Amino acid sequence: MADDEPVSPPEVLETKKSSPVQAFVRAALTLLLIYLIFGVLIPSFASYSDIWDAIKQVSAGAFVLLLALTVLVEAMKSMAPVVLIDKLGLGRSFLAQETSAMISNTVPGPSGTAMRYVTYRRYGLTTEEFGRSTIVNSLWNNAIILLMPTLAVALLATQDKVPTNVWWLTLIGLGITLVGVVLVGLILHSENFARRFGELLGRAINWARGVVKRPKPQDYATVIVNFRFDIRDSVRRHWLGLSGVIVAKEFTTFLILLVSLRAVGAGRVSLTAIEIFAVYAVVKVLTMIEITPGGVGVTEALYISALSWAANGQDNSAITGGVFVFRMFTYLGPVLLGLILWPVLNRMLRPTGQQDATAPAVPAARDTTEPRT
């Protein structure tokens, strides 16, 4: 790839400029949702003064531990593409992951994926390498998330007494898991089913394209069919290493939630560690599709509602404060890391001799691909 060759995301990742009316309606709906969550729903569990009092209980030791766990989670997110792309490297993957997370957590649409694509291309990786690794990583990540309620049910069975609400939440998550596993299994087993499912999915997505500012409709039937063949080889070669990375990432993220709740005073009487994991597993399934950038607002509402319901209304202030602490590290953490690393990425990708004053946001880099013979 030449130094001056422009790199643009694939058409499916591009966005088009919306009309003033569309932008106004989208902004109004987003603000309404945020108001309903932070102005109505969350105060129904606890006042913000009580929530702040709970947050202030976080000790310096707990803060340092949460910070270390957050960095570890982000490192494991970066390790997954490294498992799938031999020549990527953990350092470059970490830079791409954090800068794209900063964008995806603040800008609607497939902004983070588009940013990561551009960065990978500047690294000299091919579109096929990016596409295959992204699909396989997303598929395997979602598969493990779908399996977590099953593990939660098994763990709950080891407790003498489990609140009825926790059982209901876990069984709901297990039901969604079974539906997802059956769909993926049928897609991989039957090309005809994959095509029919792709057609139905395409109709739904293409109908909703105006909301997320996507370009012209795509042939999702062909995408789903091709997907079956593209992932099989990568899954066969990398499933063990990828599974280990994703499982470790999810377990560490759960630890952040557990430490956050305990640090603000949500005790073991209201919810045990296993019951918190059951809630975590269900909410992860429910938030697989993000409605807002980074799931802001929606994720907080689901965690607070599920944890409070599972605890039968006990420790509402502590639970709400713990969820805020959890999201401070898992949502704001990557944003801050991305802001810190953005100049590093720009400096790394800047062509030799280019002046700072003329450097674009994501400048081109020297071609690192091997010459063709």
C-alpha atoms as a printed R data frame, in Angstrom:
    type eleno elety resid chain resno       x       y      z
1   ATOM     1    CA   MET     A     1   0.000   0.000  0.000
2   ATOM     2    CA   ALA     A     2   1.562   3.290 -1.073
3   ATOM     3    CA   ASP     A     3   2.151   6.093  1.390
4   ATOM     4    CA   ASP     A     4  -0.329   8.441 -0.310
5   ATOM     5    CA   GLU     A     5  -2.959   5.799 -1.044
6   ATOM     6    CA   PRO     A     6  -6.233   6.705  0.702
7   ATOM     7    CA   VAL     A     7  -7.661   4.060  3.001
8   ATOM     8    CA   SER     A     8 -11.431   4.021  3.463
9   ATOM     9    CA   PRO     A     9 -13.633   1.560  5.324
10  ATOM    10    CA   PRO     A    10 -15.618  -0.999  3.325
11  ATOM    11    CA   GLU     A    11 -18.994   0.235  2.118
12  ATOM    12    CA   VAL     A    12 -20.848  -1.639  4.866
13  ATOM    13    CA   LEU     A    13 -18.934   0.367  7.499
14  ATOM    14    CA   GLU     A    14 -19.364   3.762  5.859
15  ATOM    15    CA   THR     A    15 -21.930   6.286  6.974
16  ATOM    16    CA   LYS     A    16 -23.689   8.950  4.946
17  ATOM    17    CA   LYS     A    17 -24.566  12.438  6.049
18  ATOM    18    CA   SER     A    18 -28.070  12.616  7.462
19  ATOM    19    CA   SER     A    19 -30.528  15.410  6.816
20  ATOM    20    CA   PRO     A    20 -31.035  18.080  9.507
21  ATOM    21    CA   VAL     A    21 -34.445  16.558 10.303
22  ATOM    22    CA   GLN     A    22 -32.976  13.045 10.704
23  ATOM    23    CA   ALA     A    23 -30.164  14.362 12.884
24  ATOM    24    CA   PHE     A    24 -32.619  16.304 15.063
25  ATOM    25    CA   VAL     A    25 -34.967  13.330 15.506
26  ATOM    26    CA   ARG     A    26 -32.066  10.987 16.317
27  ATOM    27    CA   ALA     A    27 -30.605  13.440 18.840
28  ATOM    28    CA   ALA     A    28 -34.025  14.029 20.417
29  ATOM    29    CA   LEU     A    29 -34.693  10.301 20.817
30  ATOM    30    CA   THR     A    30 -31.251   9.732 22.314
31  ATOM    31    CA   LEU     A    31 -31.691  12.587 24.789
32  ATOM    32    CA   LEU     A    32 -35.150  11.295 25.708
33  ATOM    33    CA   LEU     A    33 -33.750   7.814 26.369
34  ATOM    34    CA   ILE     A    34 -30.910   9.205 28.463
35  ATOM    35    CA   TYR     A    35 -33.358  11.360 30.452
36  ATOM    36    CA   LEU     A    36 -35.701   8.429 31.120
37  ATOM    37    CA   ILE     A    37 -32.787   6.307 32.344
38  ATOM    38    CA   PHE     A    38 -30.813   8.819 34.389
39  ATOM    39    CA   GLY     A    39 -33.656  11.168 35.278
40  ATOM    40    CA   VAL     A    40 -36.470   8.713 36.037
41  ATOM    41    CA   LEU     A    41 -35.369   5.077 36.292
42  ATOM    42    CA   ILE     A    42 -32.143   5.322 38.296
43  ATOM    43    CA   PRO     A    43 -33.514   7.831 40.871
44  ATOM    44    CA   SER     A    44 -36.359   5.374 41.483
45  ATOM    45    CA   PHE     A    45 -33.771   3.021 43.016
46  ATOM    46    CA   ALA     A    46 -31.717   5.566 44.956
47  ATOM    47    CA   SER     A    47 -31.070   9.300 45.118
48  ATOM    48    CA   TYR     A    48 -27.916  10.585 43.508
49  ATOM    49    CA   SER     A    49 -26.707  11.895 46.871
50  ATOM    50    CA   ASP     A    50 -26.969   8.379 48.326
51  ATOM    51    CA   ILE     A    51 -25.277   6.963 45.239
52  ATOM    52    CA   TRP     A    52 -22.412   9.453 45.627
53  ATOM    53    CA   ASP     A    53 -22.061   8.586 49.320
54  ATOM    54    CA   ALA     A    54 -21.719   4.918 48.326
55  ATOM    55    CA   ILE     A    55 -19.139   5.700 45.635
56  ATOM    56    CA   LYS     A    56 -17.026   7.663 48.136
57  ATOM    57    CA   GLN     A    57 -16.564   4.456 50.109
58  ATOM    58    CA   VAL     A    58 -14.208   3.064 47.448
59  ATOM    59    CA   SER     A    59 -10.786   2.789 49.084
60  ATOM    60    CA   ALA     A    60  -7.480   3.621 47.431
61  ATOM    61    CA   GLY     A    61  -6.597  -0.071 47.364
62  ATOM    62    CA   ALA     A    62  -9.863  -0.997 45.659
63  ATOM    63    CA   PHE     A    63  -9.351   1.827 43.136
64  ATOM    64    CA   VAL     A    64  -5.874   0.573 42.211
65  ATOM    65    CA   LEU     A    65  -7.166  -3.004 41.920
66  ATOM    66    CA   LEU     A    66 -10.021  -1.891 39.644
67  ATOM    67    CA   LEU     A    67  -7.598   0.090 37.503
68  ATOM    68    CA   ALA     A    68  -5.293  -2.922 37.126
69  ATOM    69    CA   LEU     A    69  -8.209  -5.202 36.231
70  ATOM    70    CA   THR     A    70  -9.421  -2.692 33.634
71  ATOM    71    CA   VAL     A    71  -6.036  -2.559 31.911
72  ATOM    72    CA   LEU     A    72  -5.923  -6.373 31.991
73  ATOM    73    CA   VAL     A    73  -9.355  -6.604 30.339
74  ATOM    74    CA   GLU     A    74  -8.322  -4.185 27.589
75  ATOM    75    CA   ALA     A    75  -5.094  -6.138 27.031
76  ATOM    76    CA   MET     A    76  -7.078  -9.357 26.610
77  ATOM    77    CA   LYS     A    77  -9.444  -7.648 24.155
78  ATOM    78    CA   SER     A    78  -6.328  -6.763 22.168
79  ATOM    79    CA   MET     A    79  -4.940 -10.301 22.445
80  ATOM    80    CA   ALA     A    80  -7.901 -11.863 20.599
81  ATOM    81    CA   PRO     A    81  -7.002 -10.361 17.168
82  ATOM    82    CA   VAL     A    82  -3.357 -11.289 17.782
83  ATOM    83    CA   VAL     A    83  -4.383 -14.934 18.132
84  ATOM    84    CA   LEU     A    84  -6.106 -14.733 14.738
85  ATOM    85    CA   ILE     A    85  -3.525 -12.580 12.876
86  ATOM    86    CA   ASP     A    86   0.034 -13.798 13.350
87  ATOM    87    CA   LYS     A    87   1.777 -10.619 12.146
88  ATOM    88    CA   LEU     A    88  -0.305  -8.123 14.139
89  ATOM    89    CA   GLY     A    89   1.507  -8.003 17.500
90  ATOM    90    CA   LEU     A    90   0.051  -7.153 20.899
91  ATOM    91    CA   GLY     A    91   1.380  -3.577 21.024
92  ATOM    92    CA   ARG     A    92  -0.132  -2.540 17.711
93  ATOM    93    CA   SER     A    93  -3.348  -4.403 18.496
94  ATOM    94    CA   PHE     A    94  -3.627  -2.578 21.847
95  ATOM    95    CA   LEU     A    95  -3.241   0.807 20.141
96  ATOM    96    CA   ALA     A    96  -5.904  -0.061 17.562
97  ATOM    97    CA   GLN     A    97  -8.250  -1.484 20.205
98  ATOM    98    CA   GLU     A    98  -8.132   1.491 22.570
99  ATOM    99    CA   THR     A    99  -8.392   4.224 19.941
100 ATOM   100    CA   SER     A   100 -11.304   2.443 18.252
101 ATOM   101    CA   ALA     A   101 -12.972   1.855 21.656
102 ATOM   102    CA   MET     A   102 -12.703   5.581 22.387
103 ATOM   103    CA   ILE     A   103 -14.622   6.299 19.186
104 ATOM   104    CA   SER     A   104 -17.180   3.484 19.438
105 ATOM   105    CA   ASN     A   105 -18.036   4.551 23.017
106 ATOM   106    CA   THR     A   106 -18.800   8.098 21.906
107 ATOM   107    CA   VAL     A   107 -19.892   8.035 18.242
108 ATOM   108    CA   PRO     A   108 -23.029   6.166 17.012
109 ATOM   109    CA   GLY     A   109 -22.890   3.534 14.289
110 ATOM   110    CA   PRO     A   110 -20.019   1.189 13.329
111 ATOM   111    CA   SER     A   111 -17.492   3.947 14.043
112 ATOM   112    CA   GLY     A   112 -15.133   1.871 16.166
113 ATOM   113    CA   THR     A   113 -15.009  -0.986 13.675
114 ATOM   114    CA   ALA     A   114 -14.360   1.467 10.836
115 ATOM   115    CA   MET     A   115 -11.530   3.089 12.791
116 ATOM   116    CA   ARG     A   116  -9.960  -0.286 13.569
117 ATOM   117    CA   TYR     A   117 -10.198  -1.247  9.880
118 ATOM   118    CA   VAL     A   118  -8.385   1.901  8.781
119 ATOM   119    CA   THR     A   119  -5.703   1.348 11.434
120 ATOM   120    CA   TYR     A   120  -5.172  -2.278 10.416
121 ATOM   121    CA   ARG     A   121  -4.809  -1.250  6.788
122 ATOM   122    CA   ARG     A   122  -2.241   1.365  7.791
123 ATOM   123    CA   TYR     A   123  -0.393  -1.451  9.540
124 ATOM   124    CA   GLY     A   124  -0.207  -3.190  6.169
125 ATOM   125    CA   LEU     A   125  -2.799  -5.882  6.892
126 ATOM   126    CA   THR     A   126  -5.259  -6.881  4.191
127 ATOM   127    CA   THR     A   127  -8.992  -6.342  4.116
128 ATOM   128    CA   GLU     A   128  -9.441 -10.126  4.197
129 ATOM   129    CA   GLU     A   129  -7.316 -10.451  7.349
130 ATOM   130    CA   PHE     A   130  -9.303  -7.715  9.059
131 ATOM   131    CA   GLY     A   131 -12.669  -9.103  7.972
132 ATOM   132    CA   ARG     A   132 -11.936 -12.705  8.897
133 ATOM   133    CA   SER     A   133 -10.475 -11.859 12.305
134 ATOM   134    CA   THR     A   134 -13.324  -9.471 13.128
135 ATOM   135    CA   ILE     A   135 -16.023 -11.982 12.195
136 ATOM   136    CA   VAL     A   136 -14.408 -14.922 13.997
137 ATOM   137    CA   ASN     A   137 -13.622 -12.848 17.105
138 ATOM   138    CA   SER     A   138 -17.177 -11.491 17.230
139 ATOM   139    CA   LEU     A   139 -18.725 -14.916 16.635
140 ATOM   140    CA   TRP     A   140 -16.625 -16.663 19.298
141 ATOM   141    CA   ASN     A   141 -17.065 -13.825 21.773
142 ATOM   142    CA   ASN     A   142 -20.859 -13.928 21.377
143 ATOM   143    CA   ALA     A   143 -20.887 -17.728 21.574
144 ATOM   144    CA   ILE     A   144 -19.076 -17.668 24.924
145 ATOM   145    CA   ILE     A   145 -21.380 -14.915 26.218
146 ATOM   146    CA   LEU     A   146 -24.370 -17.057 25.224
147 ATOM   147    CA   LEU     A   147 -22.912 -19.995 27.144
148 ATOM   148    CA   MET     A   148 -22.370 -18.037 30.372
149 ATOM   149    CA   PRO     A   149 -25.980 -18.399 31.650
150 ATOM   150    CA   THR     A   150 -25.550 -22.173 31.392
151 ATOM   151    CA   LEU     A   151 -22.471 -21.958 33.611
152 ATOM   152    CA   ALA     A   152 -24.376 -19.662 35.958
153 ATOM   153    CA   VAL     A   153 -27.157 -22.234 36.340
154 ATOM   154    CA   ALA     A   154 -24.590 -24.913 37.207
155 ATOM   155    CA   LEU     A   155 -22.930 -22.655 39.785
156 ATOM   156    CA   LEU     A   156 -26.255 -21.664 41.342
157 ATOM   157    CA   ALA     A   157 -27.034 -25.349 41.820
158 ATOM   158    CA   THR     A   158 -24.100 -25.552 44.257
159 ATOM   159    CA   GLN     A   159 -25.728 -23.045 46.629
160 ATOM   160    CA   ASP     A   160 -28.087 -24.198 49.349
161 ATOM   161    CA   LYS     A   161 -30.544 -21.380 48.764
162 ATOM   162    CA   VAL     A   162 -30.893 -19.111 45.747
163 ATOM   163    CA   PRO     A   163 -33.415 -16.236 45.557
164 ATOM   164    CA   THR     A   164 -36.289 -16.974 43.179
165 ATOM   165    CA   ASN     A   165 -35.629 -13.769 41.239
166 ATOM   166    CA   VAL     A   166 -32.043 -14.880 40.524
167 ATOM   167    CA   TRP     A   167 -33.309 -18.202 39.180
168 ATOM   168    CA   TRP     A   168 -35.792 -16.425 36.902
169 ATOM   169    CA   LEU     A   169 -33.137 -14.071 35.530
170 ATOM   170    CA   THR     A   170 -30.757 -16.937 34.851
171 ATOM   171    CA   LEU     A   171 -33.399 -19.081 33.168
172 ATOM   172    CA   ILE     A   172 -34.353 -16.171 30.906
173 ATOM   173    CA   GLY     A   173 -30.718 -15.829 29.886
174 ATOM   174    CA   LEU     A   174 -30.490 -19.577 29.349
175 ATOM   175    CA   GLY     A   175 -33.537 -19.467 27.076
176 ATOM   176    CA   ILE     A   176 -31.989 -16.733 24.942
177 ATOM   177    CA   THR     A   177 -28.777 -18.774 24.856
178 ATOM   178    CA   LEU     A   178 -30.541 -21.851 23.518
179 ATOM   179    CA   VAL     A   179 -32.184 -19.830 20.747
180 ATOM   180    CA   GLY     A   180 -28.838 -18.286 19.751
181 ATOM   181    CA   VAL     A   181 -26.954 -21.590 19.799
182 ATOM   182    CA   VAL     A   182 -29.635 -23.309 17.704
183 ATOM   183    CA   LEU     A   183 -29.571 -20.476 15.135
184 ATOM   184    CA   VAL     A   184 -25.781 -20.581 14.790
185 ATOM   185    CA   GLY     A   185 -25.817 -24.374 14.583
186 ATOM   186    CA   LEU     A   186 -28.438 -24.349 11.814
187 ATOM   187    CA   ILE     A   187 -26.539 -21.662  9.891
188 ATOM   188    CA   LEU     A   188 -23.329 -23.702  9.987
189 ATOM   189    CA   HIS     A   189 -25.147 -26.958  9.189
190 ATOM   190    CA   SER     A   190 -27.390 -25.910  6.290
191 ATOM   191    CA   GLU     A   191 -26.582 -23.529  3.442
192 ATOM   192    CA   ASN     A   192 -30.299 -23.238  2.575
193 ATOM   193    CA   PHE     A   193 -31.169 -22.221  6.142
194 ATOM   194    CA   ALA     A   194 -28.243 -19.765  6.175
195 ATOM   195    CA   ARG     A   195 -29.552 -18.146  2.989
196 ATOM   196    CA   ARG     A   196 -33.129 -17.897  4.278
197 ATOM   197    CA   PHE     A   197 -31.965 -16.509  7.603
198 ATOM   198    CA   GLY     A   198 -29.752 -13.989  5.788
199 ATOM   199    CA   GLU     A   199 -32.696 -12.842  3.677
200 ATOM   200    CA   LEU     A   200 -34.883 -12.286  6.760
201 ATOM   201    CA   LEU     A   201 -32.046 -10.563  8.624
202 ATOM   202    CA   GLY     A   202 -31.329  -8.393  5.598
203 ATOM   203    CA   ARG     A   203 -34.929  -7.220  5.358
204 ATOM   204    CA   ALA     A   204 -34.905  -6.159  9.006
205 ATOM   205    CA   ILE     A   205 -31.503  -4.445  8.826
206 ATOM   206    CA   ASN     A   206 -32.132  -2.734  5.494
207 ATOM   207    CA   TRP     A   207 -35.475  -1.441  6.796
208 ATOM   208    CA   ALA     A   208 -33.728   0.147  9.764
209 ATOM   209    CA   ARG     A   209 -30.751   1.554  7.838
210 ATOM   210    CA   GLY     A   210 -31.955   5.146  7.944
211 ATOM   211    CA   VAL     A   211 -31.713   5.118 11.719
212 ATOM   212    CA   VAL     A   212 -28.000   4.303 11.777
213 ATOM   213    CA   LYS     A   213 -27.101   6.182  8.567
214 ATOM   214    CA   ARG     A   214 -25.912   3.161  6.585
215 ATOM   215    CA   PRO     A   215 -25.512   3.254  2.762
216 ATOM   216    CA   LYS     A   216 -27.548   1.338  0.199
217 ATOM   217    CA   PRO     A   217 -28.999  -2.088  1.161
218 ATOM   218    CA   GLN     A   218 -26.641  -5.071  1.321
219 ATOM   219    CA   ASP     A   219 -27.206  -8.684  0.251
220 ATOM   220    CA   TYR     A   220 -27.123 -10.293  3.688
221 ATOM   221    CA   ALA     A   221 -28.169 -13.692  2.335
222 ATOM   222    CA   THR     A   222 -24.865 -13.930  0.447
223 ATOM   223    CA   VAL     A   223 -22.971 -12.496  3.423
224 ATOM   224    CA   ILE     A   224 -24.350 -15.167  5.778
225 ATOM   225    CA   VAL     A   225 -23.655 -17.991  3.294
226 ATOM   226    CA   ASN     A   226 -20.077 -16.813  2.694
227 ATOM   227    CA   PHE     A   227 -19.649 -16.375  6.431
228 ATOM   228    CA   ARG     A   228 -20.120 -20.142  6.901
229 ATOM   229    CA   PHE     A   229 -17.121 -20.921  4.723
230 ATOM   230    CA   ASP     A   230 -14.863 -18.050  5.805
231 ATOM   231    CA   ILE     A   231 -14.832 -18.836  9.513
232 ATOM   232    CA   ARG     A   232 -14.430 -22.617  9.523
233 ATOM   233    CA   ASP     A   233 -10.678 -22.704  8.902
234 ATOM   234    CA   SER     A   234  -9.914 -19.923 11.381
235 ATOM   235    CA   VAL     A   235 -12.082 -21.537 14.039
236 ATOM   236    CA   ARG     A   236 -10.426 -24.934 13.540
237 ATOM   237    CA   ARG     A   237  -6.917 -23.457 13.909
238 ATOM   238    CA   HIS     A   238  -7.453 -20.911 16.673
239 ATOM   239    CA   TRP     A   239 -10.510 -21.906 18.696
240 ATOM   240    CA   LEU     A   240  -8.558 -23.039 21.774
241 ATOM   241    CA   GLY     A   241  -6.374 -19.951 22.163
242 ATOM   242    CA   LEU     A   242  -9.235 -17.604 21.300
243 ATOM   243    CA   SER     A   243 -11.526 -19.334 23.782
244 ATOM   244    CA   GLY     A   244  -8.955 -18.963 26.555
245 ATOM   245    CA   VAL     A   245  -8.511 -15.245 25.888
246 ATOM   246    CA   ILE     A   246 -12.255 -14.505 25.760
247 ATOM   247    CA   VAL     A   247 -13.080 -16.580 28.849
248 ATOM   248    CA   ALA     A   248 -10.312 -14.807 30.791
249 ATOM   249    CA   LYS     A   249 -11.580 -11.421 29.571
250 ATOM   250    CA   GLU     A   250 -15.167 -12.121 30.657
251 ATOM   251    CA   PHE     A   251 -14.101 -13.497 34.033
252 ATOM   252    CA   THR     A   252 -11.925 -10.437 34.682
253 ATOM   253    CA   THR     A   253 -14.771  -8.101 33.671
254 ATOM   254    CA   PHE     A   254 -17.020  -9.932 36.138
255 ATOM   255    CA   LEU     A   255 -14.352  -9.400 38.805
256 ATOM   256    CA   ILE     A   256 -14.517  -5.645 38.119
257 ATOM   257    CA   LEU     A   257 -18.276  -5.748 38.761
258 ATOM   258    CA   LEU     A   258 -17.824  -7.847 41.916
259 ATOM   259    CA   VAL     A   259 -15.057  -5.647 43.341
260 ATOM   260    CA   SER     A   260 -17.046  -2.496 42.481
261 ATOM   261    CA   LEU     A   261 -20.106  -3.743 44.354
262 ATOM   262    CA   ARG     A   262 -18.142  -4.911 47.378
263 ATOM   263    CA   ALA     A   263 -16.085  -1.693 47.461
264 ATOM   264    CA   VAL     A   264 -19.205   0.455 47.891
265 ATOM   265    CA   GLY     A   265 -20.749  -1.785 50.541
266 ATOM   266    CA   ALA     A   266 -23.050  -4.141 48.621
267 ATOM   267    CA   GLY     A   267 -22.721  -7.068 51.022
268 ATOM   268    CA   ARG     A   268 -22.736 -10.812 50.695
269 ATOM   269    CA   VAL     A   269 -26.056 -11.016 52.509
270 ATOM   270    CA   SER     A   270 -28.012  -9.452 49.665
271 ATOM   271    CA   LEU     A   271 -26.105 -11.132 46.794
272 ATOM   272    CA   THR     A   272 -23.365 -13.766 46.763
273 ATOM   273    CA   ALA     A   273 -20.560 -13.774 44.199
274 ATOM   274    CA   ILE     A   274 -22.281 -16.597 42.283
275 ATOM   275    CA   GLU     A   275 -25.574 -14.687 42.188
276 ATOM   276    CA   ILE     A   276 -23.775 -11.576 40.923
277 ATOM   277    CA   PHE     A   277 -22.160 -13.703 38.211
278 ATOM   278    CA   ALA     A   278 -25.617 -14.995 37.218
279 ATOM   279    CA   VAL     A   279 -26.857 -11.417 36.821
280 ATOM   280    CA   TYR     A   280 -23.679 -10.494 34.926
281 ATOM   281    CA   ALA     A   281 -24.192 -13.402 32.530
282 ATOM   282    CA   VAL     A   282 -27.796 -12.430 31.779
283 ATOM   283    CA   VAL     A   283 -27.053  -8.723 31.273
284 ATOM   284    CA   LYS     A   284 -24.142  -9.576 28.954
285 ATOM   285    CA   VAL     A   285 -26.564 -11.540 26.786
286 ATOM   286    CA   LEU     A   286 -29.102  -8.695 26.806
287 ATOM   287    CA   THR     A   287 -26.457  -6.114 25.830
288 ATOM   288    CA   MET     A   288 -24.865  -8.047 22.968
289 ATOM   289    CA   ILE     A   289 -26.490  -5.498 20.634
290 ATOM   290    CA   GLU     A   290 -25.731  -1.940 21.721
291 ATOM   291    CA   ILE     A   291 -28.521   0.613 21.264
292 ATOM   292    CA   THR     A   292 -26.405   3.606 22.306
293 ATOM   293    CA   PRO     A   293 -22.640   4.189 21.885
294 ATOM   294    CA   GLY     A   294 -20.927   1.843 24.317
295 ATOM   295    CA   GLY     A   295 -24.367   0.900 25.661
296 ATOM   296    CA   VAL     A   296 -24.327   4.053 27.808
297 ATOM   297    CA   GLY     A   297 -27.499   4.406 29.849
298 ATOM   298    CA   VAL     A   298 -29.017   1.116 28.754
299 ATOM   299    CA   THR     A   299 -26.279  -1.020 30.321
300 ATOM   300    CA   GLU     A   300 -26.435   0.864 33.616
301 ATOM   301    CA   ALA     A   301 -30.222   0.545 33.717
302 ATOM   302    CA   LEU     A   302 -30.116  -3.209 33.081
303 ATOM   303    CA   TYR     A   303 -27.445  -3.904 35.706
304 ATOM   304    CA   ILE     A   304 -29.131  -1.770 38.362
305 ATOM   305    CA   SER     A   305 -32.590  -3.204 37.655
306 ATOM   306    CA   ALA     A   306 -31.402  -6.826 37.520
307 ATOM   307    CA   LEU     A   307 -29.166  -6.624 40.602
308 ATOM   308    CA   SER     A   308 -31.800  -4.789 42.657
309 ATOM   309    CA   TRP     A   309 -34.522  -7.226 41.607
310 ATOM   310    CA   ALA     A   310 -32.287 -10.211 42.379
311 ATOM   311    CA   ALA     A   311 -31.477  -8.720 45.804
312 ATOM   312    CA   ASN     A   312 -35.195  -8.193 46.552
313 ATOM   313    CA   GLY     A   313 -34.703  -4.451 46.988
314 ATOM   314    CA   GLN     A   314 -31.839  -4.673 49.494
315 ATOM   315    CA   ASP     A   315 -28.799  -2.355 49.285
316 ATOM   316    CA   ASN     A   316 -30.273  -0.317 46.404
317 ATOM   317    CA   SER     A   317 -27.979   2.665 46.983
318 ATOM   318    CA   ALA     A   318 -24.868   0.474 47.220
319 ATOM   319    CA   ILE     A   319 -25.869  -1.569 44.174
320 ATOM   320    CA   THR     A   320 -26.507   1.560 42.100
321 ATOM   321    CA   GLY     A   321 -23.232   3.112 43.256
322 ATOM   322    CA   GLY     A   322 -21.375  -0.117 42.488
323 ATOM   323    CA   VAL     A   323 -22.761  -0.209 38.955
324 ATOM   324    CA   PHE     A   324 -21.650   3.410 38.436
325 ATOM   325    CA   VAL     A   325 -18.135   2.498 39.616
326 ATOM   326    CA   PHE     A   326 -18.152  -0.565 37.344
327 ATOM   327    CA   ARG     A   327 -19.139   1.526 34.328
328 ATOM   328    CA   MET     A   328 -16.612   4.214 35.238
329 ATOM   329    CA   PHE     A   329 -13.858   1.668 34.672
330 ATOM   330    CA   THR     A   330 -15.359  -0.431 31.849
331 ATOM   331    CA   TYR     A   331 -16.908   2.425 29.822
332 ATOM   332    CA   LEU     A   332 -14.904   5.555 30.653
333 ATOM   333    CA   GLY     A   333 -11.666   3.587 31.120
334 ATOM   334    CA   PRO     A   334 -11.240   2.684 27.425
335 ATOM   335    CA   VAL     A   335 -12.219   6.245 26.424
336 ATOM   336    CA   LEU     A   336  -9.450   7.715 28.589
337 ATOM   337    CA   LEU     A   337  -6.929   5.105 27.415
338 ATOM   338    CA   GLY     A   338  -7.847   5.906 23.820
339 ATOM   339    CA   LEU     A   339  -7.321   9.638 24.390
340 ATOM   340    CA   ILE     A   340  -3.901   8.950 25.914
341 ATOM   341    CA   LEU     A   341  -2.819   6.563 23.135
342 ATOM   342    CA   TRP     A   342  -4.246   8.514 20.178
343 ATOM   343    CA   PRO     A   343  -1.111  10.699 19.753
344 ATOM   344    CA   VAL     A   344   1.055   7.587 20.047
345 ATOM   345    CA   LEU     A   345  -0.856   5.891 17.221
346 ATOM   346    CA   ASN     A   346  -0.655   9.006 15.025
347 ATOM   347    CA   ARG     A   347   3.066   9.291 15.636
348 ATOM   348    CA   MET     A   348   3.620   5.612 14.846
349 ATOM   349    CA   LEU     A   349   1.682   5.783 11.579
350 ATOM   350    CA   ARG     A   350   3.090   9.113 10.379
351 ATOM   351    CA   PRO     A   351   5.208   8.735  7.219
352 ATOM   352    CA   THR     A   352   8.882   9.596  7.604
353 ATOM   353    CA   GLY     A   353   9.532  13.303  7.106
354 ATOM   354    CA   GLN     A   354   5.906  14.421  7.467
355 ATOM   355    CA   GLN     A   355   5.467  17.530  9.558
356 ATOM   356    CA   ASP     A   356   3.230  17.606 12.625
357 ATOM   357    CA   ALA     A   357   1.274  20.567 11.321
358 ATOM   358    CA   THR     A   358   0.088  18.685  8.257
359 ATOM   359    CA   ALA     A   359  -0.482  15.278  9.899
360 ATOM   360    CA   PRO     A   360  -4.011  13.950  9.326
361 ATOM   361    CA   ALA     A   361  -6.008  12.242 12.092
362 ATOM   362    CA   VAL     A   362  -5.033   8.772 10.849
363 ATOM   363    CA   PRO     A   363  -2.138   9.306  8.408
364 ATOM   364    CA   ALA     A   364  -0.780   6.755  6.021
365 ATOM   365    CA   ALA     A   365   2.141   4.517  6.925
366 ATOM   366    CA   ARG     A   366   4.888   2.851  4.994
367 ATOM   367    CA   ASP     A   367   3.942  -0.357  3.245
368 ATOM   368    CA   THR     A   368   4.877  -3.271  5.504
369 ATOM   369    CA   THR     A   369   3.542  -6.044  3.306
370 ATOM   370    CA   GLU     A   370   5.957  -8.430  1.635
371 ATOM   371    CA   PRO     A   371   6.507  -7.923 -2.113
372 ATOM   372    CA   ARG     A   372   4.602 -10.311 -4.342
373 ATOM   373    CA   THR     A   373   6.553 -12.784 -6.428
